[in-house]
Amino acid sequence: MHSSGGTFGDSDLDFILTKLSHPYEHKISGIKYLIDRVHNYPITRVAKDNEMETINNILINNKYNTDIITKLTTNNRKQNIAKQQNITEDSEEQKTKTKWATFTYIGKETRNITKLFRDTKLKIAFRTKNNLQHILKSRPEINKYNNSGIYSMKCLDCPKEYIGQTGRKFNTRYKEHIHDIRHNNSNTGYSEHILNTGHAYGTIENTMDIIATGRKGQYLNTLENYHIYRTTKKNTHMNNINKEINNPIYHELSNIYTEQHNNTPPSTPTTTTPTTS
């Protein structure tokens, strides 16, 4: 009953339990799946005992309490009895269709955000990009400035920055900003700042940072608003202050970002591309 042909197996469970980027719910689901499989597959008693011993050893090796096997087995029996007797709870909550939201799990930061939905009717599910397909998939090198999405334009003489979104290529949008400056047009907060202060701007490599790539839509709109919110709170924004949107999720994310930034030891600056989950 080991993993083969794309089926979840013992080696997959060992992989998940060792990864901090997998939420606790995923780890419990992996354990529960293998226990259920032992009890439901038509195999001999000896084979079942061997499988349970393997699961038990995986838990011990990853410092998990083996009592979880007993708890999950008991819960599984109760669920099976409930199904057989067709027991349903007559509650208003079950009559209402449940709404779900999915978050990409990156650690405690995700927990801080999902806690905001604790007292709502919205149910939370987690997903992770830390799987074998993601790890093994090779990606061709591309010019990041040929993409579209959300970007930041920096001033070279002060901490101010402009957050923007474009459906065209980043290098095309950069040229438009520079064109406005050279032709004395204050069409954006960036060109307005450079023209009013006389501060310096530079090449695309040292002026434009890529925040996220993708097509224009609600996801990028939300992400753009968050980064405008963050720069506004730092008082480093060039954007119209009226675009700031007060939002408890933005506030929590901003606190997490600040905490991580303050706890990061100084290092030699390198040219990197910011990424999002």
N, C-alpha and C positions, 0 to 999 in steps of 0.2 A: 504493500500500500504506500510505497514511496512515490514522490512526485515524478510524473512522466507524461508526455503528450499534452502539456499545458494544464494538468490537473494539480490542484493545490495539495501539497504533501508535507512530510516531516521536515525536509530541507527548507521549504518555504516558511514554515513556522519558525524555525531557528533563525532565518534571515530577518523576519519581521521583529522578533523579540529583541534582537541585538541593535535595532535601529531606533535612536531617540526621536527621529522625525516621524515615526508612526504613532498615531494617537492610541491611547490605552484601549479604546473601544475596538480598534482593528486587531490588536493583539488578543483580546478576549475572544473576538469572533473567530480568529484562526484556531485558537485552542478548542473552542466549542465545536467547530466544524470537524476537526479530527476525532474528537470524542464521539460525536454523533455518528460519524462514519464507522467507527469501531462497532458501535451497537447495532447499526442498521445493515451493515454488509453481511452477506451470507458466508461467513468464514468460520473456521473451527475455533473451539475454545482456546487452544494453544496459540493460534494466530492472534486472537483478540488479546490474550495476555501479553504477548510479545509487543503488540502495537501500543498497549497501555503503558508498558514498561518504557518504550521508546519516548512516548510523550512525557512521561514522568521524568526521564533523564534530561530531556530538553529543558523542562521547567527548572530543574535543579541547577543545570549548567548556566542558566540565565538568571539565577537567584530569584525565582518565583516560588511562592508557597504552593506546595502540591495539594493543599486542601482545596484549591480552586477546582480540581477535577471532581471532587465529591459534590461541591456546590453546583457546578454546571450539570453534572449527571442528574442530581435531584431536580433541578429546575427543568431539565429536559423531560423527565418523567411526568412532572406536573403539567407541562404544556401538552404532552401527548394525551393525558387523561382528559384535559379540558377540551381538546379537539374531538376526542371520541364521544364525549357527552354533549358536544355542541353547546358548551357554556359560553354565553356572551354577557358582558356587562351592559346593563341598560343605562347608559349615561349620555348626557347631552354632548359630551366631548367626542364620543365615538360616532354619534350621528352626524357631526360636522366633519367635513372632509379635511384631513390633516394637511397643512402646508409645510413644505420642507425647504430648507436653504442649505446649500453645500459650501463648505469652506475648505480651502487647501491647507492642510495641517503643516505648520512649520515649527511648532513648539508651544511654549507657554504664552507667547504673544497671541496665538489663535484662541487660546482659552480666555484670555482677558477680553477679547472682542465678543466671543459667543456668550459670555456671562451677561452681556447687556440684553440678551433675548430670553433670559431665564424665566421671567414672569409674563411672557407672551405666549400666544398659541402657536408660535412658529417653532417647528422642530428642527434641530441642527444635525447635520451629517457631515462627516469628515472624509476627505480624500487626500491622497499623497502622491507627489510626483516621484518619490523615492522608490521606484519599483524596477524590476530587472529590465523591462522594455525601455524605460527612460535611461537607465544607466548604460545599456549596451548599444543604444541607437546612436550612430555616428551622424554628425551634422556637418554639412559642407561649410567652409568659410565664405562669408559674404561681407560685402561692404555695408556696415551698419547704417550709413547715411543714405543708402538706397531704399530704406524702409520708410514707413509712415507711422505716426503715433504721437506720443507725448514727449516733449523735450524741454530743456531749460537753456536759456541764453544768459550767460554770465557777463557781468561788468568786470573788466580787468583791473580797475582802480578802486573798487569798493565791493562789499559783500552782496550787493543787490543782485537779484536774478529775476528773470521773466519766465513764467511757465506758459507753454503754449501747446496746442494740439493741431495737427495737420493731417489731411488725407492725401497729401502729395508727398514726394520724397523729402527727407530731412534736408538734403543738400539744396533742393529747390527752395524750401522755406527759408533756409539760412541766407541764400542769395537775395530773397525778397526783403529780409530785414536790413541787409547791408545796402540794398538799392534805396530803401527809404531814408537811411542815414545820409547817404551821398547826395540825395536829391532834396534834403531838408524837409522830409515828410514825417510828421509824428503820427503815423497810422497805428502804431502799437506802443505799449508801455516801454518796450525796449528802445525803439528809436527815439521816443520822447525823452527817455532818461539820458541817452548818449548825447542828444542834441542840446538838452538843457544844461547838462553838467560839463560837457566837453571831455568826458571820460573816454578811455580807450576801449576799443573792441579789437578782436583778433581773428585768426583763422578759424575755420569751422572746428578744428581739432581742439583748440584751447578756449573756444567760446561756447560751443554747443555741447551739452550733455544729453544723451538719450535716456529717458526715464522708462519708457515702455513702448513696445511696438504693437501694431494691430490696426484693424479697420475702425473708422469712426463709428461710434455707437454708445450705448448707455454705460458699458463697462469703462471705456476710456473717458467719458464725460465725468463719471464718478471719481476716477483716479486723478484726473486733472484738477477737479475741485478740491480733492484732498491735498494735493501738493501746493495749490494756491493757499489753502487754509494754513498749511504748515509754514510757508514762507511769510504769510501775514503775521502769524503768531511770533515769528522771529524778527519781525519788522525788517525783512530783507526783500520784500516783494516789490516788483515793478508793475504788477497787474492792478487793474481797477479794484479798489478795496471793496466796492459793491459786489464783486464776484465771490467774496468770501462767504461760505455757507457754514453756519454753526451746526455742528452735528456731533453727538456724543461718541460716535465711532471714530470720526476724524480726530477728536480730542484724545481718545485712548491711544490711537495709532501714533499720534504726535508725541505723547508721553513716552511710549515704548521706543520710538526713534531717538528721542533726546537721551533717554537712559542708556541705550546701547552706544550712542555716539560719545557720551561722557565717559563710559567705561572702557572705550577702545583705546589702547596705548598708542602713542604717537608713532608713526612710521613714515618711511620715505614715500612721498606722493608718487602714485603711478596712474597712468591713463587706463581707466576701467569703464566698463559699460554697466550702469546700474540695472538691476533686474528686479522684477516683481513676481509674486506668486499668484 
